[in-house]
Amino acid sequence: MLNINILTLMPEDFKGFLSSHIVKRAIKNQTANVQVIDIRQFVKGSFRKIDDSPYGGGAGMILRYEPIVKAINALKQSETFTILMSPSGQTYNQAMARKIAHTYDNIIMICGHYEGVDERVMNYVDLKLSIGDYVLTGGELPSMVVTDSILRQLKDNLKASSLEEESFDHFLLEYPQYTHPREIDGYRVPDVLLSGDHKKIEKWRHIQSLKMTKRFRPDLFKKYQSISIDEKNIIDRSIEMTEDKQKDKHNFDLSDELIYRRFMLINNSELQHFFHEMTISEFIVLNLILKNEKNDPIYGGKTYLSDLAESLHRPIRYVSNLSRQLQDKGLIIWKHDGDGEQGTYVMITDDGKKLVEDHQKSTQQFYSHVIEKYGQQNMIKLLDLMKQLDTVITTELEKEKQ
C-alpha cells in the first residue's frame, strides 16, 4: 500500500480533498493512505513560530529549517521519497505520475508557503516539483493535484481501460467525446461513432487525437513523432545491413531512419507475426538482458530489475510484470539475492538466447534482401520522398486548424 504524508501549515484546506471520490476509493481498496500533518506540531514553544525573516533582507517570510526536518524525520521510513512543492521545481507531468505511483511505497510532500523554505531543507528532499509556471499562495493545491494524479495510477482506483486512454499517454491528447442526444442546436454526433464498427471508431479517435494534439499542443505532437523509438532501437541494436557494411552517412540513414519508418508503417498484428508471436515489449526486455550478460560480466550474468526499469524508463512494476511473462515462457529465470526490492534479478535461459539470436538473424536477412533488391540509392531517394510527404501532411493539418 502506498502511504502519502502531506506536510502543511493549512490542514483545513484538505477537508474537501480527503472526502473526494479518488481518495476515499484508494483508502477503501487499501491501495493507498493519505495523511495530512500540520507542521506546527513540530514547533517548540507557546508561540509555535514556524517562519522567520530571510538573512540578507528581502520581502516576505521563510519557513524555518528545524520544524520541517523534524517532521520529515518523524515520518521517514527506510525507503521514503520526499517531494517539495515549489514554483522553482521540475514541471510535473503524466510520466512522473506513473513513475512515482509505481516506484515508491512511502511519499512525503512538503507544501511550501510564504516566500519559500530554508534552502538547507533541500538536503532532505529527493525532488522539487512545480505544477506550472505561475506562483500560488502555498503548496497545498499543487500537493492535491500531484496526489490525485498518483492515486489514479494505482490498481483498482480506476478502470484499466480508463487509464489506457488517458490524455498525455503516448504524448497525445484524448479524442473528443459525445453523449445523448445525437443532435442538438444543429450539432450532430459524428456518424462513425454510431456505426458500431469498432475498427473504424478506433481509427477515427486516433486521427482526432492527432489533430487535437497538433492544434492545441504542438510541443506534445513533436514528442509523439518519436513514439516508436523502442522499435527503432531494437532493430538499430540487432541488425547489420551487410557483413562488409561501410559506415558512411547513407548507410546510417538506411539503418536508422528507414527502419524506423518501416516499423511506423506496419500494424501490430504484422509486428507480432514478424516477431514470432512475441510482443515488442517482451523482445526489448529479452534483448537488453542478453546484451547486459555479454557486456557486463561484473554481476555474473545477472540483470537487476531496478537497472532494467531505469534503462527502459518504465516503473519497476511494469518491468516486473514483463519479466514474469518471459519467465512463464521459459525464456528467463527470476531470482532474488536477499537485498530487498533492489535485489531481484533475472537471467536469460538457453531458449531465450536462441530466440534473440534467431530474431537478429531474421531481421538482418530481411533488410539485407530489401536493400539488395531495391538498391541503396533508391532507398535514399525513398527516404527523401517520405520526408516530403511528412511536410505535405503537416501542411494539411495546419490548414484544418484555420
C-alpha positions in Angstrom: 0.0 0.0 0.0 1.2 3.5 -0.9 1.5 5.9 2.0 1.3 9.7 1.2 2.1 12.1 4.0 1.4 15.8 3.3 3.2 18.4 5.5 1.3 21.7 5.5 0.6 24.8 7.5 -3.1 24.7 6.3 -4.5 21.3 7.1 -8.0 22.7 6.9 -7.6 23.2 3.2 -7.6 19.5 2.6 -11.0 18.7 4.1 -12.8 18.6 0.8 -10.0 16.8 -0.9 -9.8 14.0 1.6 -13.5 13.4 1.1 -13.1 13.2 -2.7 -14.0 10.0 -4.6 -10.5 9.1 -5.7 -9.1 9.4 -2.2 -11.9 7.5 -0.5 -11.7 4.7 -3.1 -8.0 4.4 -2.6 -8.4 4.1 1.2 -11.4 1.6 0.8 -9.4 -0.6 -1.7 -6.3 -0.3 0.6 -4.2 0.8 -2.4 -3.2 4.0 -0.6 -3.4 6.0 2.5 -3.3 9.8 2.6 -2.4 11.7 5.8 -2.3 15.5 6.2 0.0 16.7 9.0 0.3 20.2 10.5 3.9 21.2 10.6 3.2 23.3 13.7 3.1 20.1 15.7 6.9 20.0 15.4 7.5 23.5 16.7 8.5 24.1 20.3 7.2 27.0 22.5 3.9 28.6 23.1 4.1 30.8 20.0 4.9 27.9 17.7 6.9 30.1 15.4 7.1 28.4 12.0 8.7 31.2 9.9 11.3 33.9 10.1 12.7 36.8 8.0 15.4 35.9 5.4 19.1 36.6 6.0 20.3 39.4 3.7 16.9 41.1 3.8 14.1 40.9 1.4 10.3 40.8 1.3 8.2 38.0 2.9 9.0 35.3 5.4 10.8 31.9 5.1 9.7 28.6 6.5 12.2 27.5 9.2 14.5 24.5 8.8 14.0 22.9 12.1 10.3 22.1 12.2 10.3 20.8 8.6 13.2 18.5 9.2 11.8 17.2 12.4 8.5 16.4 10.6 10.4 14.6 7.8 12.5 12.5 10.3 9.3 11.6 12.3 7.6 10.3 9.1 10.6 8.9 7.2 10.9 5.1 6.8 13.8 3.1 5.3 12.7 3.9 1.7 10.8 7.2 1.6 10.6 9.6 -1.4 10.4 13.3 -0.2 8.9 16.0 -2.5 9.0 19.7 -2.0 6.2 21.6 -3.8 7.8 24.8 -5.2 7.4 27.0 -8.3 11.1 26.6 -8.9 10.8 22.8 -9.2 10.6 20.5 -12.2 7.4 20.8 -14.1 5.1 17.8 -13.2 3.7 15.6 -15.9 1.9 12.3 -16.5 5.1 10.3 -16.9 6.2 11.4 -13.5 2.8 10.5 -12.0 3.2 6.9 -13.3 6.8 6.6 -12.2 6.1 7.9 -8.6 3.0 5.7 -8.3 4.8 2.5 -9.3 8.2 3.1 -7.8 7.7 4.2 -4.2 5.7 3.0 -1.2 6.2 5.9 1.1 6.0 9.5 0.0 6.3 12.8 1.9 5.1 16.0 0.3 6.1 19.4 1.8 3.8 22.3 1.0 5.9 25.4 0.7 4.5 28.7 1.9 5.2 32.4 2.1 8.4 33.2 0.2 9.7 29.6 0.4 11.6 27.3 2.7 15.1 27.5 4.2 17.4 26.1 1.4 19.1 23.7 3.9 15.8 21.7 3.9 16.8 20.6 0.4 19.4 18.2 2.0 16.3 16.1 3.0 14.4 16.4 -0.3 14.6 14.0 -3.3 12.6 16.0 -5.8 11.4 19.6 -6.1 8.1 19.8 -8.1 6.1 22.5 -9.7 2.7 22.2 -11.4 3.3 25.1 -13.8 5.0 28.4 -14.4 2.9 30.5 -12.0 3.0 31.3 -8.3 0.4 30.2 -5.8 0.0 31.2 -2.1 1.3 27.8 -1.0 2.0 24.2 -2.0 -1.4 22.9 -0.8 -3.2 23.0 -4.1 -0.2 21.5 -6.0 0.1 18.7 -3.5 -3.6 17.8 -4.1 -3.0 17.8 -7.8 0.0 15.5 -7.6 -1.7 13.2 -5.1 -4.8 12.9 -7.3 -2.8 12.1 -10.4 -0.7 9.4 -8.5 -3.8 7.7 -7.0 -5.3 7.4 -10.5 -2.4 5.3 -11.5 -2.8 2.7 -8.7 -4.5 -0.6 -9.4 -8.3 -0.7 -8.8 -8.7 3.0 -8.3 -9.8 3.4 -11.9 -10.9 1.0 -14.6 -7.9 -0.2 -16.6 -9.5 1.0 -19.9 -9.8 4.5 -18.5 -6.1 4.6 -17.7 -5.1 3.3 -21.1 -6.9 6.1 -22.8 -5.8 9.0 -20.6 -4.7 12.2 -22.2 -0.9 12.7 -22.4 -0.3 8.9 -22.6 1.8 8.3 -25.7 2.1 12.1 -26.0 -1.4 12.5 -27.4 -4.4 14.4 -26.1 -7.6 12.3 -25.7 -10.1 12.3 -28.6 -13.4 14.2 -28.5 -16.3 12.6 -26.6 -20.1 12.8 -27.2 -23.2 11.6 -25.4 -27.0 11.9 -25.9 -28.8 13.4 -27.7 -27.5 12.6 -31.2 -28.2 16.1 -32.4 -28.8 19.4 -30.6 -28.8 23.0 -31.8 -27.7 21.8 -35.2 -24.6 20.0 -33.8 -24.6 16.3 -34.7 -22.6 13.4 -33.2 -20.1 12.1 -35.9 -21.7 9.3 -37.9 -18.8 6.9 -37.4 -19.5 6.8 -33.6 -23.0 5.5 -34.4 -21.8 2.9 -36.9 -21.0 0.1 -34.5 -17.8 -0.6 -36.4 -15.2 -0.7 -33.7 -12.2 -0.6 -36.0 -13.5 2.5 -37.8 -14.3 4.1 -34.4 -10.8 3.4 -33.1 -9.2 4.8 -36.3 -11.4 7.9 -36.1 -10.5 8.5 -32.5 -6.8 8.2 -33.2 -7.0 10.7 -36.1 -8.9 13.1 -33.9 -6.3 12.7 -31.1 -3.6 13.6 -33.7 -5.5 16.6 -34.9 -6.2 17.9 -31.4 -2.6 17.4 -30.2 -1.2 19.1 -33.4 -3.6 22.1 -32.9 -3.5 22.6 -29.2 -0.2 21.1 -28.0 2.4 21.2 -30.9 5.1 20.5 -28.3 3.5 17.2 -27.4 3.0 16.4 -31.1 6.7 16.6 -31.7 7.3 14.1 -28.9 4.6 11.8 -30.4 6.6 11.7 -33.7 9.2 9.6 -31.8 6.6 7.2 -30.3 8.2 4.1 -31.9 11.7 4.8 -30.6 11.7 1.4 -28.8 11.1 -0.4 -32.1 13.8 1.6 -33.8 16.3 0.9 -31.0 15.6 -2.9 -31.2 16.5 -3.0 -34.9 19.3 -0.5 -34.5 21.0 -2.7 -31.9 20.4 -6.0 -33.5 20.8 -5.5 -37.3 23.8 -5.3 -39.6 22.8 -4.4 -43.1 25.6 -6.5 -44.7 28.7 -8.3 -43.4 31.0 -5.7 -45.0 28.8 -2.6 -44.3 30.5 0.7 -44.8 29.6 3.1 -42.0 29.1 6.2 -44.1 26.2 8.7 -44.0 24.0 6.9 -46.4 24.2 3.6 -44.5 23.5 5.4 -41.3 20.3 6.8 -42.9 19.3 3.3 -44.0 20.0 1.5 -40.7 18.3 4.2 -38.7 15.7 6.3 -40.4 14.5 3.8 -43.0 14.0 1.0 -40.4 12.2 3.4 -38.0 9.8 4.4 -40.8 9.3 0.8 -41.8 8.0 0.0 -38.3 5.8 3.1 -38.2 4.0 1.8 -41.3 3.2 -1.8 -40.3 0.5 -2.6 -37.8 0.7 -4.5 -34.6 -0.5 -7.9 -35.9 2.2 -7.8 -38.6 4.7 -6.9 -35.9 3.7 -9.9 -33.8 3.9 -12.2 -36.8 7.3 -10.8 -37.7 8.5 -11.4 -34.1 7.0 -14.9 -33.9 4.1 -14.3 -31.5 6.3 -12.2 -29.3 5.4 -8.7 -28.2 7.7 -5.8 -28.9 8.0 -5.0 -25.2 9.0 -8.6 -24.3 11.6 -8.6 -27.1 13.1 -5.3 -25.8 13.5 -6.7 -22.3 14.9 -10.0 -23.5 17.4 -8.3 -25.8 18.5 -5.9 -23.0 19.0 -8.9 -20.6 21.2 -10.7 -23.2 23.1 -7.6 -24.1 23.8 -6.9 -20.4 25.0 -10.5 -19.9 27.5 -10.2 -22.7 28.8 -6.7 -22.0 28.7 -6.5 -18.2 30.3 -9.6 -16.6 30.6 -7.9 -13.2 27.4 -9.3 -11.9 27.9 -12.8 -13.4 25.1 -12.5 -16.0 22.6 -11.0 -13.5 20.3 -8.2 -14.7 18.6 -6.4 -11.8 15.0 -5.2 -12.3 15.9 -1.8 -10.9 18.6 -1.4 -13.7 16.2 -2.7 -16.3 13.5 -0.3 -15.3 16.0 2.6 -15.5 17.1 1.6 -19.0 13.6 1.3 -20.2 12.4 4.5 -18.4 9.5 2.4 -17.0 8.2 1.7 -13.5 9.8 -1.3 -11.8 6.3 -2.9 -11.5 5.9 -2.7 -15.3 9.3 -4.4 -15.8 8.4 -7.0 -13.2 5.2 -8.0 -15.0 7.0 -8.3 -18.3 9.7 -10.4 -16.7 7.1 -12.7 -15.2 5.6 -13.2 -18.7 9.1 -14.1 -20.1 9.7 -16.5 -17.2 6.3 -18.2 -17.9 7.6 -18.8 -21.5 10.8 -20.3 -20.2 13.0 -17.5 -21.7 14.4 -16.2 -18.4 14.8 -17.2 -14.8 13.8 -15.0 -11.9 15.9 -14.9 -8.7 16.5 -12.9 -5.5 19.7 -12.3 -3.6 18.1 -11.0 -0.4 18.8 -7.3 -0.8 15.1 -6.2 -0.8 13.4 -5.0 -4.0 16.7 -3.9 -5.4 18.0 -7.5 -5.1 15.6 -9.0 -7.6 17.3 -10.0 -10.8 16.8 -12.1 -13.9 19.0 -14.2 -16.1 18.3 -15.4 -19.7 17.9 -19.1 -20.4 19.4 -21.0 -23.4 16.0 -20.9 -25.1 15.9 -17.1 -24.6 19.3 -16.7 -26.1 18.4 -18.8 -29.1 15.2 -16.8 -29.6 17.0 -13.4 -29.6 19.7 -14.7 -32.0 17.1 -16.1 -34.4 15.3 -12.7 -34.4 18.6 -10.9 -35.1 19.4 -13.2 -38.0 15.9 -12.9 -39.5 15.8 -9.1 -39.3 19.4 -8.9 -40.7 18.3 -11.1 -43.7 15.1 -9.2 -44.2 16.6 -5.8 -44.5 19.7 -7.0 -46.4 17.3 -8.6 -49.0 15.2 -5.4 -49.2 18.2 -3.2 -49.9 19.8 -5.7 -52.3 16.6 -5.9 -54.4 15.6 -2.2 -54.2 19.1 -0.6 -54.4 20.8 1.6 -51.9 20.4 4.8 -53.9 16.7 4.1 -54.5 16.3 3.7 -50.7 17.9 7.1 -50.1 15.6 8.6 -52.7 12.6 6.9 -50.9 13.6 8.5 -47.6 13.7 11.9 -49.2 10.2 11.3 -50.7 8.9 10.2 -47.2 10.2 13.5 -45.7 8.4 15.4 -48.4 5.2 13.5 -47.6 5.7 14.5 -44.0 5.8 18.1 -45.0 2.6 17.8 -47.1 0.7 16.1 -44.2 1.9 18.7 -41.7 0.7 21.5 -44.0 -2.7 19.9 -44.4 -3.1 19.5 -40.6 -2.2 23.2 -40.3 -4.9 24.1 -42.8 -7.5 22.2 -40.8 -6.6 24.4 -37.7 -7.6 27.5 -39.6 
